[in-house]
Amino acid sequence: MVVTTRQSDSLFSNGRLLDEDKITKALNNATDLGAEYAEIRLVSETTNTASLKDGKLERAIPGQEVGVTMRILADGAWGVHSTSDIASIADQVAPTLRLAKAVAARRSPSQLAVGLADVPIIEDEIHWKSIKDVRDTDLDTRIELMLAIDNEAKDDEKIVSTSTGWSDEHIHTELMTSEGMNRVWSFQRSLINGMVTARDGSDVVSYRMRHGGEGGLEFIESCDLGEMGRNARISALRLLGAERAPSGKMPLVADRDLTGVYIHEALGHPCEADLVAAGDSCLEGRLGQTIGSEICTVVDDPTMRGGYGCYPIDDEGVDVRPKNLIVNGVLTEYLNHRETAHRYDLDPNGGARAQDGLHHPLVRMSNTVIQGGSHKDLDELIEDIEFGVYACGSRGGQVDTGRGSFQFAAQEAWIIENGSLSRPVRDVSVSGMTLEILKNVDGLTRDAYLGAPGFCGKGQTVPVGDGGPLMRIREALVG
Amino acid sequence: MIPDDAVERLMDSAQKIGNACEVAGVKEWEIFASQGYGNSLDIEAGKISMASGGGEGGFGIRIVEDGRYGFAHLVDPSSAERAIHQALSIARKSPSIEGFELPGNQSAPRVSGMKDKAILDMGPEDLLEQGDQILTRVAELDKRAVAVGGGIGVGAGAGAIVTSSGIEDGGVYTSHGIGIHVSIDEDDQLTSSYEGESSRGLLKDLTACVDKAVHWSQITRQKIAGGETEDCPVLMTSDGFSPLFSVVVPSAIKGERLARGESFWSGKMNEIVMADHLSLVDDGLMDGGMSSGSRDDEGVPSRTQKIVDSGRLAGEIWSTRDAAKLVSEGKVSEAETTGSASRGGHTSPPICGCSDLILSSSSNTHARDRLVEEMEEGYIIHSVMGAHTANPTSGDFSVTTSTILRVEGGEVIGALSQAGFSGNISKALSGRVILGDSSKRKGSYSTGSMHVPDVLMLDGLRINPA
């Protein structure tokens, strides 16, 4: 293993919250008692959320939360302790070690012991500074920006209500391990969102919008919020009276948001190596195999600055890098953490993320993007479709990774008839099997970028980015 | 698992923060405090993969000044002064709501079954033994079956609320939960099922969940070809129906959403909105209810409230602030709290939410086999993917299921590998509906706890086989 030290800018830092001497002693104590590995990770989050309802301040919540988690690996099994009482963590070494050993004692000879892949042991600080630090943003500014959406969104008598929301956070993490890792990192995220509800008689619909990413106030200010509100209003009004979507197998064209959700659900989750190891992924044993059409290249990239799923260092202290999940249709890489990298004899690629300081790291996605293709634009993608659906905006999705089946839902959609968009439809959902539908991708526009930010649940919730170009699927199950 | 004096400690700290509010000149304040402890284990790939323990907690401060409110949260009571200042600063930027003040102290009924000493006495080793039981049971039931995921957890928490209006209350609650994801992967065909259960008391029979997960993994292996897309009767098991119901219905019964036209039941008070034998009750006083308690999360006594009575919309749920706000805005002529304030913990102010929500029928209810006979032709759905994508404003949903059985001639003839499933919950429940005879709680969600039986819906649903 290599020990490196880096110079870094610490002006952005909160300073150290962990007592380094005390924690070092606790980690040494763990190894003295028989632990193979021990780590203590602290996360301090300075958060601000706010919301408006019909243009009036509904709530604003400033918060400062701290959590710390200790993981101990002993006899090839994990014991974990999490608490918001930072001072008490060092006292939990012996009980947590006992937990790990009790789990290990239940392992049968046929079951693999947990091991960790080697990684460079680094002592450093990395702070991704925002241009406009979220901690300096005042409530008046937040309200003003939310009103920019609201004023445009409500401008029709059929809009019966509007709501807008704000969330920003400064995340400060400290990680110390028994191997000598001692890293501190921090960064910020900002998010603004809204929802409009439109009603015409008994017909009621809603439309959501969201903009966010890694960074400070500058990220929100870079968005044309008025246009966002205006578009949401137009979409909601269009949904009023839109007919129910057709059902059946048909060509589907997805916008960037839906392309992102599709690639996140259908491919990203089955690529998570902890699910592969659990026997819960349809991609088990398929590294190196062709699983998609040759125009599909998919990258998961936590270094894509500005993406909502960015992070400078993963939650095991591993440097992050882009991961090429699929290259020209061939599965080339799993997302992994140190445990799964060891199990499959792979290079750790920085895929460990925890929801906060009170949770242990799992293998997670970051910013997942399908690369652009050769089609010029939407018109070119749909010109030879006789009957199909163009679906836009995400209402979320879900996947059964073991079976390889997935579902995602669109906010709005249009029927494609004879190469042109015809009438709007609503309540479109799309489902399919990962190993079939990836091969059915037969058209991608040239430009690929991140869509709306999202949140991914896997027992823990983490922010993610996803996106891509406009995508055509030859045949998908709609409705 | 939890210190004997946990509640007293929280009350003491909350009172000190309240005193700090007084010093800061705040006349109306509310301190909500929580501290939780727990142990859990994770199951992966047929083995226990991790054991965890820990605790967390903190304080939420809500202050009201001239009908304006501000909120802040903190972990360390010594930083209360800063948090009070933040909350006060926010209150001064908030709109004033005429008539809004923190609820006064009223005597509250006692709700039993909130804690179980057997859980308080459990240690990590007890939990590991339960994990062993579960894994053994899976292997006993079917050699092909593997518990690919899941876990067991026990928790104990202390909560307290202290307000300037004289509310001083606190208590201890416990919980015990299991989730198990079983799959059978044989002959290039994988079937699986996830089952879960939780309780305020010690779960007496952990293996019931395992039995059900293995059963559904087995019976969905007899695949048949999917037919054409059709509008047809669907029997949703309580496990399958509960997640959809929880996304759509709790949102629709909030007084604020009804008043703003954001609910599919807006403007329909006293009108028939469900089949006339169906009733919906929000019970905040259910003994052992996962979302019940003697008071709501702003200290108002809980109650049992009829929402839909024999198909007629008869009630709605309100928190104190929402009620005052909608009256002051002129959206409703009168409204008052129904003891329906809930929080996600100390980090959020109280918002309106349901408690233990019960769907029942005054008509004959039937066992599942009988419901299948009644259906004659259609489908049984035991779980859906994408329940969270349902539209709570309209009630529309379009989800996917891989746990779906085809029924012909009143008998199950096989399983589809996958199908789309769409419709509108509100419309389906206002059509021809027959409920099952088991009203066991199925699922606790951020929106409350759902108590729904099996539901046979005969109208307005569409199945789209893959």
Interface residues (C-beta under 8 A of the other chain):
Chain A: D54 K56 L57 R59 A60 I61 P62 G63 Q64 E65 V66 G67 T69 A77 W78 G79 V80 H81 S82 T83 S84 D85 P95 T96 R98 L99 A100 A102 V103 R106 R107 S108 Q111 V114 L139 D140 I143 V160 S161 T197 R199 S202 D203 V204 V205 S206 R244 A245 S247 G248 D274 A277 A278 G279 D280 C282 L358 H360 R395 G396 G397 Q398 V399 D400 G402 R403 S405 F406 Q407 F408 A409 R426 D427 V428 S429 S431 G432 M433 L477 V478 G479
Chain B: L41 E44 A45 G46 K47 I48 S49 M50 A51 S52 G53 G54 G55 E56 G57 G58 Y69 G70 F71 A72 H73 L74 V75 S79 A83 Q86 S89 I90 K93 S94 P95 P124 E125 L128 G131 D132 V146 V148 G149 H181 S183 D185 L190 T191 S192 T229 R260 G261 E262 S263 F264 S266 T347 S348 P349 M385 G386 H388 T389 N391 T393 S394 D396 F397 S398 V399 T400 S402 Q418 G420 S422 R462 N464 A466
